Every structure is written in C-alpha cells, then in structure tokens.
Amino acid sequence: MGVLQLLKSQFLCHLLMFYVFLASGIIINLLQICTLPLWLVSKQLARRINIRLSYCISSQLVALLEWWSGTQCTLYTDPESYSLYGKENAIVVLNHSFEIDFLCGWTFCERFGVLGSSKVLAKKKLAYVPVIGWMWYFMEIVFCKRKWEEDRRTVAQSLQNLRDYPENFWFLLFCEGTRFTPKKHQISMQVAESKGLVKLKHHLLPRTKGFWVTVQNLRGNAVAVYDSTLNFRNNEKPSLLGILNGKKYHADLYVRRIPLEQIPEDEAGCAAWLHKLYQEKDSFQEHYTQTGRFPGPVTSPPCGPWTLINWLFWFCLLLYPLGLLLAQLISSGTIFTLLAAVALCSAASLGVRWMIGQTEINKGSSYGNKEVPLNNN
C-alpha cells in the first residue's frame, strides 16, 4: 500500500471530509433560504441560483468518486445519442443493484452538465434532512410517501411544476423502488409468477405506476428515456466505505436513448412497455456477466475539473477556522474544552458512520422485503 493510499484510508481524513461536507452544506442551505423572497420577484432567477448552489453540494460527492477514489466510468452508447446528452430534458431509468449507483448516476449527470439541475423521486421524510434533503427541497425534487393514492396527486403536481424549468434537467428514476437483494428478488419473482410475467435474473420487477405517472406528466417536456444499465468490472461490489478509503473501481454504464413518443400513453400499455424494457435490461446484464462488457460502441466522457475545484474551495475555506478552533481548545488545557473537542469528534464520527450506513444494502429499505405478495403496479 502506497503512502497516498494509506492516507486515504485514515479515519481522520474521513472525519475532515464529513466536516467540510456538513459545514458547507449548511452554509449553502442558509443561502438557499435567503433566495425565498426572490421566488416572489423572479422565479426563474431563483431557480438558476439554486441550481448553482445545489451543484456545490452534490458535486462534492461526485468529486469523492472521481478524484479521491479515482473510479473510472466507461459509457456504452451510440454516437448519435451521445451528441444529444445534456442538451434535452430526459427521464433516466437506472437499475438499483449497488450501494453507490446513485453516485454513478450523478457522475453521468456531471459529465453532461446537468448535475445541478438533476431530479430524483425521493422519500418524503428526506425533505427534512439537512444538507441533502433541504437542497432537494429548493431544487423542486419530487417527494413521495409510498402511499399510492396520495402520491399519485402530489407527484403529478410536482412534475407539472417542472414544465417551465429554465435549464435542461434529467429525472433519475429507480423503477425497482428498492435495492436488489436476494431476498427481495425471490419475493419479486414470486409476484412475477403469480401475475404471469417473465421472471428476471438480475432485477426486481419494476413499479409501473410511478413510471407511468412520470412519463404522462413529463410528456411535451422531456423528449426521451435514457435506459441506463450499470455494472462493475471484475464482479466488484463497490461501497461508499470503499470510496472513502480511496479504493478505485471501474464502472460500465450502458445507455440507450428511447424517444418518449414510443412509450404508450395508456397505463396498461406503459406498464407492458416497462416490463419489456426490464427484460431487455436483464439480457444486457447477462451479456455483461458472460462477456465482461455491454454491447455497442465505447466512449469515456471527459472528467471536468469543476467538481475538484469546488471541493478544494470548501476545504480551504473551512479547514482554516477548524484548525484555529482546535488549537484554541487544546491550548486552553481545561477539562471542559478538551471534553468539547472529544464530543465534536465523536459527533462527526457518528455522522460518518450514519452516512455510510444509509448506503449499505443490508441496511437498506425494507420496501419490497415482505413475505407477502407484492403489488408491483
């Protein structure tokens, strides 16, 4: 292990990164709150400002993947579609199999200039979580309670609000609803058998109602679906802890651009279309398992410097006052100040462990994990 790699694996480095992320996130959240009066004067200007402010938060996580870990991403797509990425609104359908698949989705957005404006369908309770949740609130992220009768109305309204959005955006959608685990897969395939659907090997059954509502309300706004299938070389199972420790992975992402007009408008037709799409995704994953690559041309979108520049800016801005504070605490020599320093480090440690725990598959959502037939519509 080299000196740099040893340094990256030190927990002190992880604590400092968490401190910078949390402190910068709170500062940015406060700046976003200051834009509230501007919404009354110029809604579009407020949106553009919040796009830039949100980028300052989400790009730090992308920098962690690209620059700290050095993880590489190879894109499999046709040149004609490649030329359109980042220049149009789109729905990005991602498989949900890895602990860092959301990070890879954000990296895909970053490479084509839509990270700050990217959208997701997130659980309502996340809207109350500082930094990420508050950032999403100001970014007009679509929140749901996973209660269909309530979500159908609120999700549709949130999507309709994006019709006059001032910049191109991608709406990232995990149609499986939860991360793949063997237990969830077993239950999901029992549902497939009971409904006479084709069984999948590498995916859970997609949740079709949310997809249909998304497509219907983004018609005339989004122009395409980007069917995106992610896997990692050498059968690796990447984790956020591995990324924090500086472990390098190599992601392969297969993307197909499908014009939105090809998707049926009626709910039953849209559901059948989505099930067929996941059968195709399953075949692509099987092809990758057998050959180590996806079909189609290969490209590696350039990794821009802005995520690193933003990250270094916040480190320089926030580490200096932290150093002064710690030096003062230690030099004072009182029991109270030393205990305060220990408490601060302990709180940061718990924060790091909590953040990592939120991404671990074995600690993920219990959604789709019940030993009863599921309604996957």
VENRAMO-V583637 format. One record per run of one state. SS is the DSSP state (helix for helix, strand for strand, loop for the rest). FROM is the first residue (numbers start at 1). TO is the last residue. If there is no record, write none. Layout:
BEGIN
<<SS | FROM | TO> <SS | FROM | TO>>
END
This chain:
BEGIN
<<loop | 1 | 2> <helix | 3 | 8> <loop | 9 | 10> <helix | 11 | 34> <loop | 35 | 35> <helix | 36 | 41> <loop | 42 | 42> <helix | 43 | 68> <loop | 69 | 71> <strand | 72 | 76> <loop | 77 | 78> <helix | 79 | 82> <loop | 83 | 89> <strand | 90 | 94> <loop | 95 | 100> <helix | 101 | 111> <loop | 112 | 118> <strand | 119 | 123> <helix | 124 | 128> <loop | 129 | 131> <helix | 132 | 138> <loop | 139 | 141> <strand | 142 | 144> <loop | 145 | 147> <helix | 148 | 164> <loop | 165 | 169> <strand | 170 | 173> <loop | 174 | 181> <helix | 182 | 195> <loop | 196 | 207> <helix | 208 | 218> <strand | 219 | 219> <loop | 220 | 221> <strand | 222 | 222> <loop | 223 | 223> <strand | 224 | 232> <helix | 233 | 235> <loop | 236 | 239> <helix | 240 | 244> <loop | 245 | 249> <strand | 250 | 259> <helix | 260 | 262> <loop | 263 | 266> <helix | 267 | 291> <loop | 292 | 297> <strand | 298 | 299> <loop | 300 | 305> <helix | 306 | 332> <loop | 333 | 334> <helix | 335 | 359> <loop | 360 | 360> <helix | 361 | 363> <loop | 364 | 377>>
END
